[in-house]
Amino acid sequence: MNKTTQKTKIIFTIGPATESEETLEAMINEGVDICRINMAHADHDWTRKIVKRVRSVCERVGRHIAIMMDVKGPEVRTGDVPETFHLEKDEIFYFTYGVGKGGTTSDGHRRVDVNYPDFYRDIAIGNTVLVDSGLIRLEVLSIDNTDVKCKVIIPGPLGNRRHINLPGVYVKLPSLTKKDQGDVDVGVDLNIDFYALSFVREPDDIIKLKGYLEAKGSEGKVIAKIEDQQAITNLDEIIKTSDGLMVARGDLGVECSFEELPAIQSKAIKISINETKPVIVATQMLESMIESPMPTRAEISDIANAVREQADCIMLSGETTIGKYPVECVNTMNRIASCIEAEEDLDPTRLRTDIILRLPKSKMLRSAAQLAIDLDAAIVVFTRKGLFPLKLAALRPQIPIYAFTDKPALFKQLLLLRGIEPFFMDFVNDHEDTIQKAFSTLKERKWSSKGDPIVVVTKMYAGKELIDTTQIRTI
């Protein structure tokens, strides 16, 4: 049996470093599973071109990957400045609205506009304002109409359109902005597989995007990005409402105390698995490889930790958008993940028993997984809704799981799940013929060999009644 299947999936963000057909082909051959398009930096024309190019390369290579649109979501940014401001410690600095390009106030202090009209309403005296991923820190001294007077606590250079974080402050921006809606409309037109919504604060944010997609006729799944303290407060309900979770450690590490980040990541992964929802660990996993061909030892440990905690996916951002070594980054992640997973395989009976499975069908899947472990067999499952592979993935069995579907959208979405190897295949009316067709596919693609034991989970007719079955078969 071919047991070289890597269980942890890899997401890469496309950009100038990876948008050529040659590099895309190398990335796909290296084993990426999902291509992320960051709409904070992408326009619609480029998005259409890139989606077409990715799918064209997939067809040529003969290996298909999914596409994720990262929706910008609500965010507060500074406006433009005439030239970079080098803020000094204890300097008095103003955030304004509607005044125009940054400059000076009437009393000679420097100022910059923000893009959010209610900035002055949401914030309070004593609040902290973090600019540019927390590199600049200011304290609010007073508020006069739309002018927010601050003192610089940690100085630094302030350029154009820098991101602002307001730890502990509830910002009343809509969860889905007009720009987001325009981006999503393009995604629906392109049949995008996943939508990652930035700055999710509460379950209703997810419900709104799901409703918007449903109204547009999209089958896309919604991934919640947790990036602030309110998201952590509502974490359980956000996970239950979403189709998956992304631990976006960039803004999260700014909005929350950085020493709390490892515990938040572990908690998010554990709850996601318990709720049978896929979870992604993202941001700065191989940041040094933007410039260096080799990872730091800390980065190696970071990736290994995410794999040991059994995250479904690990993600590359700047490393593959502007980095010098994008293909090497994927290879590095593969090597680390494969090594850690091999260590875990030393315990062939490993199966999560802390997952609460309420339905009889789910309990049957646990039994099937344990049976496959005992027989040193793979699992073959047939699905049209994705529920069986979702449950099996959450159990984290250390055996191959081959999921066959005749739904093109579901085939791509199954690529997000840890340990699931999806196959698109037309089903036939006779269930046995469908099973044999799947076995032939596995042999042809060298995933299995003649004589391999297989545990098959499928529906079969018992007289006129269609029932769920678990079968022990041999290729």
HURA-V186958 format. One record per residue. N is the residue number from 0. RES is the residue in one letter. SS is DSSP state (@ for helix, = for strand, . for the rest). PHI is phi as a letter, one per 30 degrees, with the letter a starting at -180 (NA if undefined). D_FIRST is the distance of its C-alpha to the first C-alpha in Angstrom with 1 decimal. Layout:
BEGIN
N&RES&SS&PHI&D_FIRST / N&RES&SS&PHI&D_FIRST
END
This chain:
BEGIN
0&M&.&NA&0.0 / 1&N&.&d&3.8 / 2&K&.&c&6.0 / 3&T&.&d&9.0 / 4&T&.&d&10.6 / 5&Q&.&d&14.1 / 6&K&.&d&15.5 / 7&T&.&d&19.2 / 8&K&=&d&20.6 / 9&I&=&b&23.3 / 10&I&=&c&26.6 / 11&F&=&b&29.1 / 12&T&=&c&32.7 / 13&I&.&d&34.0 / 14&G&.&a&37.4 / 15&P&.&e&39.3 / 16&A&.&d&36.8 / 17&T&.&b&33.9 / 18&E&.&d&35.6 / 19&S&.&d&35.6 / 20&E&@&d&33.2 / 21&E&@&d&32.1 / 22&T&@&d&31.2 / 23&L&@&e&29.6 / 24&E&@&d&27.3 / 25&A&@&d&26.5 / 26&M&@&d&25.9 / 27&I&@&d&23.5 / 28&N&@&d&21.5 / 29&E&@&d&21.5 / 30&G&.&j&19.8 / 31&V&.&d&22.6 / 32&D&.&c&22.2 / 33&I&=&b&25.8 / 34&C&=&c&29.1 / 35&R&=&c&32.1 / 36&I&=&c&35.6 / 37&N&=&d&38.3 / 38&M&.&d&41.4 / 39&A&.&d&43.6 / 40&H&.&b&43.6 / 41&A&.&c&42.7 / 42&D&.&c&45.2 / 43&H&@&d&44.5 / 44&D&@&d&44.8 / 45&W&@&d&42.3 / 46&T&@&d&39.9 / 47&R&@&d&40.0 / 48&K&@&d&39.6 / 49&I&@&d&36.6 / 50&V&@&d&34.7 / 51&K&@&d&35.4 / 52&R&@&d&34.2 / 53&V&@&e&30.9 / 54&R&@&d&30.0 / 55&S&@&d&31.2 / 56&V&@&d&29.0 / 57&C&@&e&26.0 / 58&E&@&d&26.8 / 59&R&@&d&27.2 / 60&V&@&d&24.0 / 61&G&.&i&22.0 / 62&R&.&b&20.7 / 63&H&.&c&22.8 / 64&I&.&b&23.9 / 65&A&=&c&26.3 / 66&I&=&b&29.9 / 67&M&=&c&31.8 / 68&M&=&c&35.6 / 69&D&=&d&37.1 / 70&V&=&d&40.4 / 71&K&.&e&43.2 / 72&G&.&i&44.8 / 73&P&.&d&48.0 / 74&E&.&a&49.1 / 75&V&=&c&52.4 / 76&R&=&b&53.1 / 77&T&=&d&56.2 / 78&G&.&d&58.0 / 79&D&.&d&59.0 / 80&V&=&b&61.3 / 81&P&.&d&63.6 / 82&E&.&a&62.0 / 83&T&.&e&59.7 / 84&F&=&d&61.5 / 85&H&=&c&61.2 / 86&L&=&d&61.8 / 87&E&.&c&63.6 / 88&K&.&e&63.5 / 89&D&.&i&65.9 / 90&E&.&d&66.6 / 91&I&=&d&67.6 / 92&F&=&b&65.4 / 93&Y&=&c&65.4 / 94&F&=&c&62.8 / 95&T&=&b&64.5 / 96&Y&.&b&63.8 / 97&G&.&i&65.3 / 98&V&.&d&67.4 / 99&G&.&j&65.5 / 100&K&.&e&64.2 / 101&G&=&e&64.2 / 102&G&=&a&67.5 / 103&T&=&b&70.1 / 104&T&.&d&71.8 / 105&S&.&d&75.6 / 106&D&.&c&75.9 / 107&G&.&j&74.0 / 108&H&.&d&70.6 / 109&R&=&d&67.4 / 110&R&=&b&65.4 / 111&V&=&b&62.4 / 112&D&=&d&61.7 / 113&V&=&c&58.7 / 114&N&.&d&57.0 / 115&Y&.&c&57.4 / 116&P&.&d&60.8 / 117&D&.&c&60.5 / 118&F&@&e&59.4 / 119&Y&@&d&62.8 / 120&R&@&d&62.6 / 121&D&@&d&59.2 / 122&I&.&c&59.9 / 123&A&.&b&62.3 / 124&I&.&e&64.5 / 125&G&.&j&62.5 / 126&N&.&d&59.1 / 127&T&=&c&56.9 / 128&V&=&c&56.1 / 129&L&=&c&53.1 / 130&V&=&b&52.9 / 131&D&.&h&50.2 / 132&S&.&h&47.3 / 133&G&.&i&49.9 / 134&L&.&d&51.2 / 135&I&=&c&54.7 / 136&R&=&b&56.0 / 137&L&=&b&59.2 / 138&E&=&c&61.1 / 139&V&=&d&63.0 / 140&L&=&c&66.7 / 141&S&=&a&68.3 / 142&I&=&b&67.9 / 143&D&=&b&70.7 / 144&N&.&h&69.9 / 145&T&.&d&66.9 / 146&D&=&d&67.4 / 147&V&=&c&65.2 / 148&K&=&d&66.7 / 149&C&=&b&64.3 / 150&K&=&c&64.6 / 151&V&=&d&62.0 / 152&I&=&c&60.4 / 153&I&=&c&57.7 / 154&P&.&d&58.9 / 155&G&=&l&57.0 / 156&P&=&d&57.0 / 157&L&=&c&56.9 / 158&G&.&c&55.9 / 159&N&.&d&55.5 / 160&R&.&h&53.6 / 161&R&.&d&52.1 / 162&H&=&d&50.1 / 163&I&=&c&51.9 / 164&N&=&c&50.5 / 165&L&.&b&52.7 / 166&P&.&e&51.2 / 167&G&.&i&52.1 / 168&V&.&c&53.9 / 169&Y&.&d&53.1 / 170&V&.&c&53.4 / 171&K&.&d&54.4 / 172&L&.&d&52.7 / 173&P&.&d&50.9 / 174&S&.&d&47.1 / 175&L&.&b&46.8 / 176&T&.&d&49.4 / 177&K&@&d&50.8 / 178&K&@&d&48.8 / 179&D&@&e&45.6 / 180&Q&@&d&46.5 / 181&G&@&d&47.0 / 182&D&@&d&43.7 / 183&V&@&d&41.9 / 184&D&@&e&43.7 / 185&V&@&d&42.3 / 186&G&@&d&38.8 / 187&V&@&d&39.2 / 188&D&@&d&40.4 / 189&L&.&c&37.3 / 190&N&.&h&34.9 / 191&I&.&d&33.7 / 192&D&.&d&30.7 / 193&F&=&b&31.8 / 194&Y&=&b&35.2 / 195&A&=&c&35.6 / 196&L&=&c&39.1 / 197&S&.&d&40.8 / 198&F&.&h&43.2 / 199&V&.&d&42.3 / 200&R&.&c&44.9 / 201&E&.&a&44.6 / 202&P&@&e&42.7 / 203&D&@&d&45.3 / 204&D&@&d&44.2 / 205&I&@&d&40.8 / 206&I&@&e&42.5 / 207&K&@&d&44.8 / 208&L&@&d&42.1 / 209&K&@&e&40.0 / 210&G&@&d&43.3 / 211&Y&@&d&44.0 / 212&L&@&d&40.6 / 213&E&@&d&40.9 / 214&A&@&d&44.4 / 215&K&.&d&43.2 / 216&G&.&i&40.5 / 217&S&.&d&37.6 / 218&E&.&c&34.2 / 219&G&.&d&33.6 / 220&K&=&c&32.4 / 221&V&=&c&34.7 / 222&I&=&c&33.6 / 223&A&=&d&36.4 / 224&K&=&c&37.2 / 225&I&=&c&38.9 / 226&E&.&b&41.5 / 227&D&.&b&44.6 / 228&Q&@&d&46.0 / 229&Q&@&d&46.6 / 230&A&@&d&42.9 / 231&I&@&d&42.2 / 232&T&@&d&44.8 / 233&N&.&c&43.3 / 234&L&@&e&39.6 / 235&D&@&e&38.6 / 236&E&@&d&40.2 / 237&I&@&d&39.0 / 238&I&@&d&35.3 / 239&K&@&d&35.9 / 240&T&@&d&37.6 / 241&S&.&d&35.3 / 242&D&.&c&31.9 / 243&G&=&l&30.7 / 244&L&=&b&32.3 / 245&M&=&c&32.8 / 246&V&=&d&34.3 / 247&A&=&d&36.5 / 248&R&@&d&37.7 / 249&G&@&d&40.3 / 250&D&@&d&43.0 / 251&L&@&d&41.8 / 252&G&@&d&42.5 / 253&V&@&c&46.0 / 254&E&@&d&46.8 / 255&C&.&c&45.8 / 256&S&.&d&46.5 / 257&F&@&d&43.9 / 258&E&@&d&43.5 / 259&E&@&d&42.3 / 260&L&@&e&39.5 / 261&P&@&e&36.7 / 262&A&@&d&37.6 / 263&I&@&d&37.8 / 264&Q&@&d&34.3 / 265&S&@&d&32.9 / 266&K&@&d&34.8 / 267&A&@&d&33.7 / 268&I&@&d&30.0 / 269&K&@&d&30.5 / 270&I&@&d&32.6 / 271&S&@&e&30.3 / 272&I&@&d&27.3 / 273&N&@&d&29.6 / 274&E&.&c&30.8 / 275&T&.&h&27.3 / 276&K&.&c&28.3 / 277&P&=&d&26.4 / 278&V&=&b&28.1 / 279&I&=&c&28.5 / 280&V&=&c&30.0 / 281&A&=&b&32.2 / 282&T&.&j&35.0 / 283&Q&.&h&35.6 / 284&M&.&d&32.1 / 285&L&.&b&32.6 / 286&E&@&e&36.3 / 287&S&@&d&37.2 / 288&M&@&d&34.9 / 289&I&@&d&37.3 / 290&E&.&c&39.3 / 291&S&.&c&37.2 / 292&P&.&d&34.2 / 293&M&.&b&33.0 / 294&P&.&d&32.6 / 295&T&.&d&34.8 / 296&R&@&d&33.6 / 297&A&@&d&34.6 / 298&E&@&d&32.4 / 299&I&@&e&29.4 / 300&S&@&d&30.2 / 301&D&@&d&30.8 / 302&I&@&d&27.4 / 303&A&@&e&25.8 / 304&N&@&d&27.9 / 305&A&@&d&27.0 / 306&V&@&d&23.2 / 307&R&@&d&24.0 / 308&E&.&d&26.1 / 309&Q&.&i&23.1 / 310&A&.&d&24.9 / 311&D&.&d&23.0 / 312&C&=&b&24.3 / 313&I&=&b&26.2 / 314&M&=&b&28.8 / 315&L&=&c&30.7 / 316&S&.&c&34.4 / 317&G&@&e&37.0 / 318&E&@&e&34.4 / 319&T&@&c&33.3 / 320&T&@&c&36.6 / 321&I&.&b&39.0 / 322&G&.&d&37.0 / 323&K&.&d&37.0 / 324&Y&.&b&33.3 / 325&P&@&d&31.3 / 326&V&@&d&28.2 / 327&E&@&d&28.3 / 328&C&@&d&28.4 / 329&V&@&d&25.2 / 330&N&@&e&23.6 / 331&T&@&d&25.2 / 332&M&@&d&23.9 / 333&N&@&e&20.3 / 334&R&@&d&20.7 / 335&I&@&d&22.4 / 336&A&@&d&20.1 / 337&S&@&d&16.9 / 338&C&@&d&18.8 / 339&I&@&d&20.2 / 340&E&@&d&17.0 / 341&A&@&d&15.5 / 342&E&@&d&18.7 / 343&E&@&d&18.3 / 344&D&.&d&14.8 / 345&L&.&d&16.9 / 346&D&.&c&17.9 / 347&P&.&d&15.0 / 348&T&.&c&17.6 / 349&R&.&d&18.8 / 350&L&.&a&20.0 / 351&R&.&d&23.2 / 352&T&.&c&25.9 / 353&D&.&c&28.8 / 354&I&.&d&28.0 / 355&I&.&d&30.7 / 356&L&.&c&29.4 / 357&R&.&c&32.4 / 358&L&.&d&31.4 / 359&P&@&e&29.9 / 360&K&@&d&27.2 / 361&S&@&d&26.1 / 362&K&@&d&26.2 / 363&M&@&d&24.0 / 364&L&@&d&21.4 / 365&R&@&d&21.7 / 366&S&@&d&21.2 / 367&A&@&d&18.1 / 368&A&@&d&16.6 / 369&Q&@&d&17.8 / 370&L&@&d&16.5 / 371&A&@&d&12.9 / 372&I&@&d&13.4 / 373&D&@&d&15.0 / 374&L&@&c&12.3 / 375&D&.&h&9.4 / 376&A&.&c&8.3 / 377&A&=&c&8.3 / 378&I&=&c&11.8 / 379&V&=&c&13.3 / 380&V&=&b&16.9 / 381&F&=&c&19.7 / 382&T&.&b&22.6 / 383&R&.&b&25.9 / 384&K&.&c&27.4 / 385&G&.&i&24.5 / 386&L&@&d&25.5 / 387&F&@&d&22.4 / 388&P&@&d&20.1 / 389&L&@&d&23.0 / 390&K&@&d&23.2 / 391&L&@&d&19.5 / 392&A&@&d&19.6 / 393&A&@&d&22.7 / 394&L&@&d&21.2 / 395&R&.&h&18.9 / 396&P&.&d&16.0 / 397&Q&.&c&13.6 / 398&I&.&b&10.4 / 399&P&.&d&9.3 / 400&I&=&b&12.1 / 401&Y&=&c&12.5 / 402&A&=&c&16.3 / 403&F&=&c&17.9 / 404&T&=&b&21.6 / 405&D&.&c&24.4 / 406&K&.&c&26.6 / 407&P&@&e&26.7 / 408&A&@&d&28.2 / 409&L&@&d&25.7 / 410&F&@&e&22.7 / 411&K&@&d&24.3 / 412&Q&@&d&25.2 / 413&L&@&d&21.7 / 414&L&@&d&21.0 / 415&L&@&d&23.2 / 416&L&.&d&21.1 / 417&R&.&d&19.1 / 418&G&.&i&15.4 / 419&I&=&c&15.7 / 420&E&=&c&14.2 / 421&P&=&d&16.8 / 422&F&=&b&17.1 / 423&F&=&c&20.6 / 424&M&.&a&21.0 / 425&D&.&d&24.1 / 426&F&.&d&24.1 / 427&V&.&c&26.0 / 428&N&.&d&28.4 / 429&D&.&d&26.5 / 430&H&@&d&23.8 / 431&E&@&d&21.8 / 432&D&@&d&22.1 / 433&T&@&d&20.7 / 434&I&@&d&17.6 / 435&Q&@&d&17.0 / 436&K&@&d&17.8 / 437&A&@&d&15.1 / 438&F&@&d&12.5 / 439&S&@&d&14.0 / 440&T&@&d&13.8 / 441&L&@&d&10.1 / 442&K&@&d&9.8 / 443&E&@&d&12.9 / 444&R&.&c&11.8 / 445&K&.&i&8.5 / 446&W&.&d&6.8 / 447&S&.&b&4.8 / 448&S&.&b&6.0 / 449&K&.&e&8.9 / 450&G&.&j&9.0 / 451&D&.&d&6.2 / 452&P&=&d&8.7 / 453&I&=&b&10.0 / 454&V&=&c&13.2 / 455&V&=&c&15.4 / 456&V&=&c&18.5 / 457&T&=&a&21.1 / 458&K&=&c&24.7 / 459&M&=&b&25.9 / 460&Y&=&d&29.4 / 461&A&=&c&31.1 / 462&G&.&i&34.2 / 463&K&.&c&35.5 / 464&E&=&c&33.9 / 465&L&=&c&30.8 / 466&I&=&b&28.8 / 467&D&=&d&25.7 / 468&T&=&b&23.1 / 469&T&=&c&20.0 / 470&Q&=&b&18.1 / 471&I&=&c&15.5 / 472&R&=&b&13.9 / 473&T&=&b&11.5 / 474&I&.&d&10.2
END
